[in-house]
Amino acid sequence: MDSQSRAHSARQVELLERAYDYVLQHGLTSLSLRPLAQAIGTSPRVLLFLFGSKEGLVQALLARARAAELEFLGQTPATGSAEDFASVVRGVWQWLRDKQHRRMLALWLETYARSLVEPSGPCAEFARKTVEDWLELLGGRQPAPLRRSRAGATERALALAVLRGALLDLLATGDEERTTATVEAYLSARVQARAPVHGR
C-alpha cells in the first residue's frame, strides 16, 4: 500500500469513528450528510469520496456497530456444564443493562427495526445476522452434547428471546429492577426444569 492509500485509509477510519460517535448520539433515522460532516470536522464531499455514497457510509457504520457487538461476544467465557450456561446468560444481561451501553443498544434496536421494514435498504440483513451472532454465542457456551441437540437449539432460542425481550423493555422503560427480575425468573425456571444435557 502506497503512502497515499495509507493516508486515505487512515482518514477513512478516523472519520468513521467520529461518525459512529455521532450516530450513537443522534441515531440513523434522520442522518444527513451536511450536519454530520459539520459535526465531525469534514465535508459531505469528503465523506462521499471516502465511502462512495451515503448508503456506503451507513453500511460502514453498521459494520462498525456489529464489530463492537462481536468484540463483546468474544469476551464471554466458554462453559463446560449446563449449569454454567446460566452464568453466561446472566453475564450477558449484566452487560446489556449497563448504562454505558444504552446508546449503542438503542442504535442496534433502531438498525434492527430498519432492516425489517426496509429489507432492500442499507440495513438489509442486519437483523438476521445479529440473531445468528447471538445464537452462535449461546451455542458456543453450551456443553457439546447439548449444543448438537434439538433441546440445545431450543434452549438457545429461549434464552435469546428472554434477553431480547428484557432488553427492549429496559430500553423503553429504564426499569432495571423489573427486567433483571424477569431474566432471573427465567434462569430459576430453567434450573427447576432441570434442562437435559442430551437431546432426545
Secondary structure per residue as TSV (DSSP state, phi and psi in degrees):
chain	resnum	aa	ss	phi	psi
A	1	M	-	360.0	126.3
A	2	D	-	-77.7	172.5
A	3	S	H	-63.1	-35.4
A	4	Q	H	-66.6	-41.3
A	5	S	H	-66.6	-39.5
A	6	R	H	-64.3	-41.1
A	7	A	H	-64.5	-41.2
A	8	H	H	-59.8	-47.7
A	9	S	H	-64.3	-43.6
A	10	A	H	-63.3	-41.4
A	11	R	H	-66.3	-38.6
A	12	Q	H	-62.7	-45.5
A	13	V	H	-63.3	-44.1
A	14	E	H	-59.8	-47.2
A	15	L	H	-71.7	-31.7
A	16	L	H	-64.0	-42.9
A	17	E	H	-63.1	-41.1
A	18	R	H	-66.0	-40.8
A	19	A	H	-67.0	-35.9
A	20	Y	H	-64.2	-44.2
A	21	D	H	-59.7	-37.8
A	22	Y	H	-65.5	-46.9
A	23	V	H	-72.0	-24.5
A	24	L	H	-61.9	-34.1
A	25	Q	H	-82.3	-38.3
A	26	H	H	-114.2	-12.0
A	27	G	-	81.5	176.7
A	28	L	S	-102.0	-21.3
A	29	T	T	-56.4	-45.6
A	30	S	T	-108.5	26.3
A	31	L	-	-61.4	126.1
A	32	S	-	-127.9	138.0
A	33	L	H	-63.6	-39.1
A	34	R	H	-63.6	-53.9
A	35	P	H	-65.9	-33.2
A	36	L	H	-62.3	-50.1
A	37	A	H	-58.9	-43.2
A	38	Q	H	-63.1	-40.5
A	39	A	H	-68.7	-30.7
A	40	I	H	-104.9	8.7
A	41	G	T	79.3	39.4
A	42	T	S	-145.5	-159.3
A	43	S	-	-131.0	157.2
A	44	P	H	-56.5	-35.7
A	45	R	H	-62.5	-41.9
A	46	V	H	-66.2	-42.1
A	47	L	H	-61.4	-41.9
A	48	L	H	-67.3	-36.2
A	49	F	H	-64.9	-43.3
A	50	L	H	-77.6	-34.1
A	51	F	H	-113.3	-3.1
A	52	G	S	87.7	-39.5
A	53	S	S	-168.8	170.3
A	54	K	H	-61.9	-40.1
A	55	E	H	-61.9	-39.3
A	56	G	H	-62.7	-38.6
A	57	L	H	-65.8	-44.5
A	58	V	H	-61.1	-42.4
A	59	Q	H	-64.3	-37.5
A	60	A	H	-65.9	-38.3
A	61	L	H	-66.1	-39.4
A	62	L	H	-66.6	-38.9
A	63	A	H	-63.5	-38.3
A	64	R	H	-65.1	-42.4
A	65	A	H	-64.3	-41.5
A	66	R	H	-67.4	-34.8
A	67	A	H	-62.7	-39.1
A	68	A	H	-64.8	-40.3
A	69	E	H	-64.9	-45.7
A	70	L	H	-66.0	-31.4
A	71	E	H	-61.9	-43.6
A	72	F	H	-64.4	-45.7
A	73	L	H	-58.5	-36.4
A	74	G	H	-70.1	-14.4
A	75	Q	H	-90.6	-12.2
A	76	T	S	-75.5	137.6
A	77	P	-	-72.6	148.1
A	78	A	-	-74.2	156.7
A	79	T	-	-124.0	166.2
A	80	G	S	-124.0	-0.8
A	81	S	S	-145.4	163.5
A	82	A	H	-62.6	-32.4
A	83	E	H	-66.8	-34.8
A	84	D	H	-66.1	-24.3
A	85	F	H	-58.9	-38.0
A	86	A	H	-62.4	-37.1
A	87	S	H	-65.0	-37.3
A	88	V	H	-66.2	-46.7
A	89	V	H	-59.1	-43.9
A	90	R	H	-64.3	-40.0
A	91	G	H	-65.7	-39.4
A	92	V	H	-62.7	-43.3
A	93	W	H	-64.0	-39.5
A	94	Q	H	-59.8	-37.9
A	95	W	H	-69.5	-41.4
A	96	L	H	-65.7	-34.1
A	97	R	H	-84.0	-9.8
A	98	D	-	-62.2	124.6
A	99	K	G	-60.2	-25.3
A	100	Q	G	-65.3	-20.0
A	101	H	G	-102.0	2.4
A	102	R	H	-61.0	-43.6
A	103	R	H	-65.2	-41.1
A	104	M	H	-65.2	-39.4
A	105	L	H	-72.7	-33.3
A	106	A	H	-64.5	-38.7
A	107	L	H	-65.2	-41.6
A	108	W	H	-58.1	-45.8
A	109	L	H	-63.9	-43.1
A	110	E	H	-59.7	-44.7
A	111	T	H	-68.9	-39.1
A	112	Y	H	-57.6	-48.3
A	113	A	H	-64.8	-42.6
A	114	R	H	-64.0	-34.4
A	115	S	H	-67.8	-23.5
A	116	L	H	-83.6	-38.1
A	117	V	H	-90.6	-16.1
A	118	E	-	-128.0	68.0
A	119	P	T	-62.9	-15.3
A	120	S	T	-108.2	6.5
A	121	G	S	-85.9	-172.5
A	122	P	T	-66.7	-18.1
A	123	C	T	-91.8	4.9
A	124	A	T	-52.0	138.8
A	125	E	T	75.7	-6.3
A	126	F	H	-60.8	-46.8
A	127	A	H	-61.0	-48.5
A	128	R	H	-60.8	-44.1
A	129	K	H	-65.0	-38.8
A	130	T	H	-72.0	-33.9
A	131	V	H	-61.4	-45.2
A	132	E	H	-62.1	-39.7
A	133	D	H	-59.4	-46.7
A	134	W	H	-72.8	-37.4
A	135	L	H	-64.9	-37.1
A	136	E	H	-65.0	-42.1
A	137	L	H	-57.0	-52.1
A	138	L	H	-65.4	-38.8
A	139	G	H	-65.1	-37.6
A	140	G	H	-69.4	-12.9
A	141	R	T	-105.9	9.1
A	142	Q	S	-96.2	151.6
A	143	P	-	-57.2	145.7
A	144	A	H	-52.7	-45.9
A	145	P	H	-61.4	-40.5
A	146	L	H	-69.5	-38.4
A	147	R	H	-58.3	-33.9
A	148	R	T	-89.9	-1.4
A	149	S	S	-101.8	164.5
A	150	R	H	-65.0	-37.9
A	151	A	H	-61.7	-37.8
A	152	G	H	-65.8	-41.1
A	153	A	H	-63.3	-39.6
A	154	T	H	-66.0	-40.9
A	155	E	H	-62.7	-42.3
A	156	R	H	-61.9	-46.3
A	157	A	H	-62.6	-39.9
A	158	L	H	-68.1	-43.5
A	159	A	H	-61.1	-43.1
A	160	L	H	-62.7	-42.9
A	161	A	H	-61.8	-41.7
A	162	V	H	-66.3	-45.8
A	163	L	H	-63.9	-44.6
A	164	R	H	-66.5	-42.9
A	165	G	H	-62.6	-44.5
A	166	A	H	-64.1	-37.4
A	167	L	H	-65.2	-45.9
A	168	L	H	-58.8	-42.4
A	169	D	H	-62.4	-45.4
A	170	L	H	-62.9	-44.5
A	171	L	H	-64.7	-33.2
A	172	A	H	-77.5	-37.0
A	173	T	H	-114.5	-23.8
A	174	G	-	74.6	9.8
A	175	D	-	-85.2	90.1
A	176	E	H	-69.4	-38.0
A	177	E	H	-62.7	-48.3
A	178	R	H	-69.0	-43.1
A	179	T	H	-68.7	-36.6
A	180	T	H	-66.4	-39.6
A	181	A	H	-61.7	-34.9
A	182	T	H	-64.6	-46.0
A	183	V	H	-62.3	-43.6
A	184	E	H	-64.9	-35.7
A	185	A	H	-64.2	-40.6
A	186	Y	H	-60.9	-45.2
A	187	L	H	-65.4	-38.3
A	188	S	H	-65.3	-42.9
A	189	A	H	-63.9	-36.5
A	190	R	H	-64.0	-43.1
A	191	V	H	-64.4	-44.0
A	192	Q	H	-62.8	-34.8
A	193	A	H	-76.5	-12.7
A	194	R	T	53.1	66.3
A	195	A	-	-51.7	130.6
A	196	P	-	-69.0	149.7
A	197	V	S	-80.8	-32.6
A	198	H	S	-110.5	139.4
A	199	G	-	-73.9	163.0
A	200	R	-	-77.8	360.0
